[in-house]
């Protein structure tokens, strides 16, 4: 992806979309004072450039079914990284994974239907390295807009 320079209108469009990705283009156009076709073209350009990676529904998993959310830290040997990355990518319980500094090299956000599912996943994860798991009791801030 080549570096995309965003102008003030692009930033305004992104601010609007991050708060409501389903807002009609016509409404965005009214807020940024350009035509709807121009807004649509800018959004498409930002998508093709990789500035906008996707549009998602922020779903409360507990409404659908009871889940256990965890953060798992992993310290993995360099020789096992690629295998671990593939394992994580193939695991539907993994919501996010970040490489981090500090004692552990990765932090993984996961959800499980029950403790036995969590135990099985952690046991498989431990074949790649040392782990530390934190179970989430409640979420204080769920999703926050990045651009203010």
MDAnalysis code that builds the backbone (N, CA, C; Angstrom):
import MDAnalysis as mda
import numpy as np

u = mda.Universe.empty(444, n_residues=148, atom_resindex=np.repeat(np.arange(148), 3), trajectory=True)
u.add_TopologyAttr("name", ["N", "CA", "C"] * 148)
u.add_TopologyAttr("resid", np.arange(1, 149))
u.add_TopologyAttr("resname", ["UNK", "UNK", "UNK", "UNK", "UNK", "UNK", "UNK", "UNK", "UNK", "UNK", "UNK", "UNK", "UNK", "UNK", "UNK", "UNK", "UNK", "UNK", "UNK", "UNK", "UNK", "UNK", "UNK", "UNK", "UNK", "UNK", "UNK", "UNK", "UNK", "UNK", "UNK", "UNK", "UNK", "UNK", "UNK", "UNK", "UNK", "UNK", "UNK", "UNK", "UNK", "UNK", "UNK", "UNK", "UNK", "UNK", "UNK", "UNK", "UNK", "UNK", "UNK", "UNK", "UNK", "UNK", "UNK", "UNK", "UNK", "UNK", "UNK", "UNK", "UNK", "UNK", "UNK", "UNK", "UNK", "UNK", "UNK", "UNK", "UNK", "UNK", "UNK", "UNK", "UNK", "UNK", "UNK", "UNK", "UNK", "UNK", "UNK", "UNK", "UNK", "UNK", "UNK", "UNK", "UNK", "UNK", "UNK", "UNK", "UNK", "UNK", "UNK", "UNK", "UNK", "UNK", "UNK", "UNK", "UNK", "UNK", "UNK", "UNK", "UNK", "UNK", "UNK", "UNK", "UNK", "UNK", "UNK", "UNK", "UNK", "UNK", "UNK", "UNK", "UNK", "UNK", "UNK", "UNK", "UNK", "UNK", "UNK", "UNK", "UNK", "UNK", "UNK", "UNK", "UNK", "UNK", "UNK", "UNK", "UNK", "UNK", "UNK", "UNK", "UNK", "UNK", "UNK", "UNK", "UNK", "UNK", "UNK", "UNK", "UNK", "UNK", "UNK", "UNK", "UNK", "UNK", "UNK", "UNK"])
u.atoms.positions = np.array([
    [0.841, -1.176, 0.000],
    [0.000, 0.000, 0.000],
    [0.887, 1.240, 0.000],
    [0.654, 2.111, -0.971],
    [1.408, 3.368, -0.967],
    [0.814, 4.309, 0.071],
    [1.636, 5.237, 0.536],
    [1.172, 6.146, 1.576],
    [0.130, 7.100, 1.003],
    [-0.972, 7.216, 1.682],
    [-2.087, 8.066, 1.257],
    [-2.087, 9.310, 2.122],
    [-2.032, 10.472, 1.483],
    [-2.148, 11.722, 2.215],
    [-3.622, 12.089, 2.270],
    [-4.124, 12.243, 3.464],
    [-5.530, 12.560, 3.666],
    [-5.694, 14.054, 3.853],
    [-6.687, 14.615, 3.183],
    [-6.973, 16.029, 3.404],
    [-8.032, 16.157, 4.497],
    [-8.397, 17.388, 4.811],
    [-9.362, 17.643, 5.896],
    [-10.717, 16.988, 5.629],
    [-11.146, 16.968, 4.375],
    [-12.439, 16.356, 4.046],
    [-12.378, 14.847, 4.264],
    [-11.277, 14.206, 3.849],
    [-11.120, 12.761, 4.100],
    [-11.200, 12.462, 5.594],
    [-10.524, 13.273, 6.402],
    [-10.533, 13.069, 7.856],
    [-11.951, 13.216, 8.401],
    [-12.686, 14.226, 7.918],
    [-14.070, 14.403, 8.367],
    [-14.931, 13.201, 7.989],
    [-14.742, 12.691, 6.774],
    [-15.492, 11.504, 6.327],
    [-15.171, 10.316, 7.219],
    [-13.895, 10.117, 7.534],
    [-13.492, 9.003, 8.400],
    [-14.092, 9.133, 9.793],
    [-14.107, 10.350, 10.333],
    [-14.710, 10.568, 11.656],
    [-16.171, 10.167, 11.655],
    [-16.879, 10.549, 10.614],
    [-18.303, 10.218, 10.515],
    [-18.488, 8.707, 10.391],
    [-17.716, 8.077, 9.521],
    [-17.863, 6.634, 9.290],
    [-17.500, 5.798, 10.509],
    [-16.500, 6.217, 11.277],
    [-16.116, 5.401, 12.429],
    [-17.174, 5.427, 13.515],
    [-17.996, 6.447, 13.528],
    [-19.079, 6.512, 14.501],
    [-20.340, 5.821, 14.010],
    [-20.530, 5.775, 12.688],
    [-21.690, 5.097, 12.111],
    [-21.365, 4.734, 10.668],
    [-20.889, 3.526, 10.456],
    [-20.493, 3.086, 9.120],
    [-21.685, 2.894, 8.188],
    [-22.900, 2.918, 8.731],
    [-24.100, 2.721, 7.912],
    [-24.758, 4.040, 7.511],
    [-24.170, 5.151, 7.869],
    [-24.762, 6.446, 7.545],
    [-24.830, 6.601, 6.023],
    [-25.948, 7.079, 5.504],
    [-26.052, 7.265, 4.051],
    [-25.032, 8.285, 3.544],
    [-24.511, 8.031, 2.357],
    [-23.527, 8.919, 1.741],
    [-24.100, 10.336, 1.619],
    [-25.386, 10.431, 1.334],
    [-26.050, 11.738, 1.222],
    [-25.877, 12.536, 2.518],
    [-26.034, 11.876, 3.669],
    [-25.885, 12.559, 4.964],
    [-24.436, 12.998, 5.197],
    [-23.491, 12.154, 4.787],
    [-22.076, 12.541, 4.913],
    [-21.811, 13.776, 4.060],
    [-22.318, 13.757, 2.826],
    [-22.111, 14.876, 1.903],
    [-22.629, 16.185, 2.495],
    [-23.774, 16.113, 3.142],
    [-24.336, 17.316, 3.775],
    [-23.437, 17.836, 4.888],
    [-22.772, 16.929, 5.593],
    [-21.926, 17.342, 6.720],
    [-20.562, 17.873, 6.283],
    [-20.060, 17.393, 5.143],
    [-18.729, 17.826, 4.686],
    [-18.800, 18.813, 3.515],
    [-20.030, 19.139, 3.079],
    [-20.274, 20.167, 2.071],
    [-19.666, 19.851, 0.704],
    [-19.785, 18.577, 0.292],
    [-19.433, 18.184, -1.076],
    [-20.534, 17.261, -1.579],
    [-20.526, 16.935, -2.846],
    [-21.596, 16.122, -3.426],
    [-21.493, 14.663, -2.985],
    [-22.627, 13.997, -2.994],
    [-22.663, 12.580, -2.617],
    [-21.776, 11.725, -3.523],
    [-21.779, 11.924, -4.864],
    [-20.872, 11.127, -5.709],
    [-19.396, 11.341, -5.358],
    [-19.040, 12.561, -4.967],
    [-17.654, 12.831, -4.577],
    [-17.315, 12.112, -3.267],
    [-18.245, 12.119, -2.320],
    [-18.032, 11.388, -1.061],
    [-17.863, 9.903, -1.362],
    [-18.755, 9.359, -2.188],
    [-18.681, 7.933, -2.538],
    [-17.327, 7.604, -3.178],
    [-16.853, 8.473, -4.070],
    [-15.557, 8.258, -4.727],
    [-14.408, 8.315, -3.720],
    [-14.479, 9.251, -2.788],
    [-13.426, 9.362, -1.767],
    [-13.399, 8.122, -0.874],
    [-14.587, 7.651, -0.479],
    [-14.656, 6.449, 0.357],
    [-14.071, 5.256, -0.404],
    [-14.444, 5.118, -1.658],
    [-13.926, 4.004, -2.460],
    [-12.416, 4.098, -2.629],
    [-11.899, 5.312, -2.830],
    [-10.452, 5.493, -2.953],
    [-9.751, 5.122, -1.644],
    [-10.328, 5.545, -0.505],
    [-9.715, 5.202, 0.788],
    [-9.772, 3.699, 1.038],
    [-10.823, 3.040, 0.558],
    [-10.896, 1.572, 0.684],
    [-9.830, 0.910, -0.193],
    [-9.709, 1.362, -1.435],
    [-8.732, 0.740, -2.345],
    [-7.294, 1.003, -1.909],
    [-7.064, 2.129, -1.227],
    [-5.726, 2.465, -0.728],
    [-5.413, 1.782, 0.600],
    [-6.425, 1.156, 1.228],
    [-6.193, 0.472, 2.495],
    [-6.343, 1.366, 3.713],
    [-6.777, 2.609, 3.519],
    [-7.018, 3.493, 4.661],
    [-8.214, 2.961, 5.440],
    [-9.278, 2.627, 4.720],
    [-10.446, 1.974, 5.320],
    [-10.280, 0.486, 5.065],
    [-10.153, -0.277, 6.138],
    [-9.909, -1.714, 6.004],
    [-11.187, -2.525, 5.923],
    [-12.299, -1.981, 6.402],
    [-13.558, -2.707, 6.360],
    [-14.604, -2.007, 7.189],
    [-15.799, -2.543, 7.134],
    [-16.920, -2.032, 7.905],
    [-17.449, -3.195, 8.730],
    [-17.645, -2.983, 10.026],
    [-17.996, -4.069, 10.921],
    [-19.186, -3.710, 11.789],
    [-19.913, -4.738, 12.168],
    [-20.948, -4.567, 13.184],
    [-20.313, -4.889, 14.529],
    [-20.470, -4.011, 15.492],
    [-19.938, -4.223, 16.840],
    [-21.004, -4.977, 17.630],
    [-20.840, -6.274, 17.751],
    [-21.857, -7.153, 18.316],
    [-21.517, -7.519, 19.748],
    [-22.482, -7.433, 20.629],
    [-22.318, -7.875, 22.009],
    [-22.481, -9.395, 22.021],
    [-21.373, -10.109, 22.134],
    [-21.396, -11.579, 22.086],
    [-22.307, -12.174, 23.151],
    [-22.409, -11.533, 24.302],
    [-23.224, -12.079, 25.390],
    [-24.719, -12.056, 25.085],
    [-25.142, -11.231, 24.149],
    [-26.550, -11.221, 23.753],
    [-26.871, -12.493, 22.973],
    [-25.921, -12.945, 22.175],
    [-26.112, -14.143, 21.367],
    [-25.970, -15.393, 22.222],
    [-24.912, -15.427, 23.003],
    [-24.659, -16.540, 23.912],
    [-23.654, -16.071, 24.955],
    [-23.642, -16.733, 26.073],
    [-22.702, -16.369, 27.118],
    [-21.289, -16.721, 26.667],
    [-20.382, -15.786, 26.815],
    [-19.004, -16.024, 26.401],
    [-18.037, -15.611, 27.507],
    [-16.859, -16.172, 27.431],
    [-15.756, -15.808, 28.317],
    [-14.740, -15.077, 27.446],
    [-14.490, -13.815, 27.767],
    [-13.496, -13.053, 27.022],
    [-12.190, -13.089, 27.800],
    [-11.086, -13.308, 27.094],
    [-9.777, -13.352, 27.737],
    [-8.759, -12.560, 26.930],
    [-7.689, -12.216, 27.625],
    [-6.479, -11.704, 26.989],
    [-5.387, -12.694, 27.356],
    [-4.734, -13.236, 26.354],
    [-3.692, -14.230, 26.586],
    [-2.373, -13.669, 26.068],
    [-1.387, -13.610, 26.943],
    [-0.036, -13.213, 26.563],
    [0.733, -14.466, 26.195],
    [1.550, -14.372, 25.154],
    [2.347, -15.520, 24.713],
    [3.778, -15.071, 24.468],
    [4.714, -15.850, 24.964],
    [6.125, -15.657, 24.661],
    [6.518, -16.804, 23.739],
    [6.764, -16.498, 22.492],
    [7.004, -17.539, 21.486],
    [8.436, -17.459, 20.969],
    [9.021, -18.629, 20.734],
    [10.361, -18.688, 20.155],
    [10.298, -18.215, 18.703],
    [11.299, -17.478, 18.257],
    [11.291, -16.987, 16.873],
    [11.064, -18.083, 15.826],
    [11.591, -19.261, 16.069],
    [11.446, -20.356, 15.098],
    [10.003, -20.864, 14.976],
    [9.154, -20.562, 15.958],
    [7.767, -21.034, 15.937],
    [6.755, -19.961, 15.548],
    [7.230, -18.741, 15.302],
    [6.309, -17.627, 15.045],
    [5.363, -17.888, 13.881],
    [5.886, -18.304, 12.751],
    [5.030, -18.481, 11.572],
    [3.965, -19.556, 11.802],
    [4.342, -20.652, 12.455],
    [3.358, -21.702, 12.768],
    [2.304, -21.185, 13.746],
    [2.744, -20.419, 14.735],
    [1.805, -19.845, 15.697],
    [0.859, -18.867, 15.006],
    [1.396, -18.004, 14.148],
    [0.550, -17.034, 13.441],
    [-0.522, -17.759, 12.630],
    [-0.155, -18.838, 11.971],
    [-1.130, -19.608, 11.186],
    [-2.179, -20.240, 12.101],
    [-1.726, -20.795, 13.229],
    [-2.646, -21.384, 14.203],
    [-3.648, -20.336, 14.689],
    [-3.161, -19.153, 15.037],
    [-4.038, -18.089, 15.524],
    [-5.010, -17.631, 14.448],
    [-4.510, -17.503, 13.241],
    [-5.351, -17.081, 12.125],
    [-6.469, -18.094, 11.853],
    [-6.209, -19.352, 12.079],
    [-7.188, -20.415, 11.841],
    [-8.128, -20.642, 13.029],
    [-7.887, -19.960, 14.151],
    [-8.676, -20.162, 15.366],
    [-9.802, -19.139, 15.452],
    [-11.065, -19.570, 15.331],
    [-12.180, -18.623, 15.352],
    [-12.368, -17.908, 16.697],
    [-11.786, -18.429, 17.766],
    [-11.917, -17.772, 19.067],
    [-11.038, -16.536, 19.179],
    [-10.085, -16.372, 18.267],
    [-9.167, -15.233, 18.307],
    [-9.816, -14.038, 17.619],
    [-10.032, -12.966, 18.398],
    [-10.620, -11.740, 17.862],
    [-9.556, -10.766, 17.374],
    [-8.460, -10.672, 18.108],
    [-7.364, -9.774, 17.757],
    [-6.065, -10.371, 18.270],
    [-4.972, -9.994, 17.630],
    [-3.653, -10.408, 18.102],
    [-2.667, -9.309, 17.748],
    [-1.919, -8.870, 18.760],
    [-0.930, -7.811, 18.560],
    [0.432, -8.277, 19.036],
    [1.480, -7.893, 18.277],
    [2.847, -8.073, 18.750],
    [3.143, -6.906, 19.671],
    [3.731, -7.189, 20.833],
    [3.945, -6.162, 21.845],
    [5.356, -6.229, 22.413],
    [5.731, -5.176, 23.112],
    [7.008, -5.155, 23.813],
    [6.802, -5.724, 25.214],
    [7.893, -6.039, 25.857],
    [7.809, -6.494, 27.240],
    [8.117, -7.967, 27.392],
    [7.648, -8.519, 28.481],
    [7.940, -9.906, 28.856],
    [7.379, -10.917, 27.851],
    [6.244, -10.595, 27.244],
    [5.611, -11.478, 26.269],
    [5.657, -10.819, 24.898],
    [5.664, -11.633, 23.849],
    [5.779, -11.077, 22.500],
    [4.429, -10.826, 21.833],
    [3.375, -11.491, 22.298],
    [2.049, -11.326, 21.712],
    [0.998, -11.149, 22.802],
    [-0.072, -10.419, 22.465],
    [-1.261, -10.387, 23.306],
    [-2.437, -10.729, 22.397],
    [-3.238, -11.682, 22.833],
    [-4.322, -12.206, 22.017],
    [-5.649, -11.986, 22.731],
    [-6.588, -11.364, 22.046],
    [-7.941, -11.184, 22.576],
    [-8.795, -12.332, 22.045],
    [-9.436, -13.058, 22.965],
    [-10.188, -14.248, 22.571],
    [-11.562, -14.274, 23.236],
    [-12.452, -15.093, 22.696],
    [-13.732, -15.405, 23.334],
    [-13.963, -16.904, 23.256],
    [-14.552, -17.434, 24.331],
    [-14.847, -18.864, 24.419],
    [-16.260, -19.053, 24.938],
    [-16.883, -20.158, 24.539],
    [-18.237, -20.479, 25.010],
    [-18.224, -21.028, 26.425],
    [-17.108, -21.667, 26.815],
    [-17.028, -22.266, 28.144],
    [-15.567, -22.456, 28.532],
    [-15.342, -22.851, 29.777],
    [-13.963, -23.000, 30.274],
    [-13.242, -24.187, 29.653],
    [-13.954, -25.230, 29.279],
    [-13.272, -26.371, 28.662],
    [-12.742, -26.004, 27.270],
    [-13.506, -25.182, 26.542],
    [-13.029, -24.695, 25.242],
    [-11.796, -23.813, 25.434],
    [-11.827, -22.973, 26.468],
    [-10.695, -22.107, 26.775],
    [-9.472, -22.943, 27.161],
    [-9.668, -23.934, 27.997],
    [-8.582, -24.800, 28.450],
    [-7.930, -25.522, 27.274],
    [-8.742, -26.033, 26.381],
    [-8.224, -26.747, 25.202],
    [-7.377, -25.803, 24.343],
    [-7.876, -24.594, 24.106],
    [-7.135, -23.628, 23.293],
    [-5.808, -23.254, 23.952],
    [-5.835, -22.973, 25.254],
    [-4.614, -22.578, 25.958],
    [-3.599, -23.720, 25.947],
    [-4.058, -24.949, 26.127],
    [-3.143, -26.096, 26.062],
    [-2.466, -26.179, 24.696],
    [-3.221, -25.948, 23.631],
    [-2.633, -25.966, 22.287],
    [-1.671, -24.790, 22.113],
    [-2.028, -23.652, 22.660],
    [-1.198, -22.454, 22.568],
    [0.130, -22.652, 23.295],
    [0.104, -23.385, 24.393],
    [1.318, -23.596, 25.181],
    [2.347, -24.468, 24.464],
    [1.965, -25.115, 23.376],
    [2.965, -25.860, 22.591],
    [3.892, -24.896, 21.849],
    [3.487, -23.623, 21.746],
    [4.302, -22.618, 21.063],
    [5.150, -21.794, 22.026],
    [4.797, -21.808, 23.309],
    [5.559, -21.025, 24.274],
    [4.780, -20.778, 25.554],
    [5.387, -19.987, 26.412],
    [4.834, -19.661, 27.724],
    [3.635, -18.726, 27.563],
    [2.590, -18.939, 28.384],
    [1.383, -18.101, 28.302],
    [1.021, -17.530, 29.668],
    [0.233, -16.481, 29.616],
    [-0.362, -15.882, 30.814],
    [-1.753, -15.422, 30.391],
    [-2.778, -15.866, 31.110],
    [-4.157, -15.588, 30.720],
    [-4.849, -14.707, 31.741],
    [-5.594, -13.730, 31.236],
    [-6.432, -12.874, 32.071],
    [-7.863, -13.002, 31.568],
    [-8.783, -13.320, 32.473],
    [-10.194, -13.430, 32.137],
    [-10.864, -12.090, 32.424],
    [-11.664, -11.613, 31.474],
    [-12.347, -10.328, 31.601],
    [-13.634, -10.515, 32.397],
    [-13.790, -9.740, 33.459],
    [-15.040, -9.751, 34.240],
    [-16.091, -8.861, 33.590],
    [-15.681, -7.660, 33.178],
    [-16.604, -6.744, 32.513],
    [-15.793, -5.783, 31.658],
    [-16.465, -5.173, 30.695],
    [-15.823, -4.231, 29.787],
    [-16.340, -2.831, 30.101],
    [-15.439, -1.941, 30.417],
    [-15.795, -0.576, 30.781],
    [-15.982, 0.279, 29.524],
    [-15.042, 0.201, 28.583],
    [-15.125, 0.911, 27.314],
    [-14.984, -0.136, 26.224],
    [-16.018, -0.288, 25.417],
    [-16.008, -1.342, 24.415],
    [-15.340, -0.914, 23.126],
    [-15.843, 0.088, 22.493],
    [-15.285, 0.548, 21.227],
    [-15.257, 2.060, 21.249],
    [-14.156, 2.614, 20.867],
    [-14.023, 4.057, 20.880],
    [-13.506, 4.510, 19.522],
    [-13.999, 5.633, 19.064],
    [-13.553, 6.195, 17.794],
    [-12.069, 6.554, 17.886],
    [-11.328, 6.252, 16.835],
    [-9.896, 6.524, 16.806],
    [-9.599, 7.973, 16.453],
    [-10.301, 8.516, 15.468],
    [-10.085, 9.889, 15.027],
    [-11.079, 10.782, 15.773],
    [-10.556, 11.757, 16.486],
    [-11.435, 12.661, 17.247],
    [-11.488, 14.033, 16.625],
])
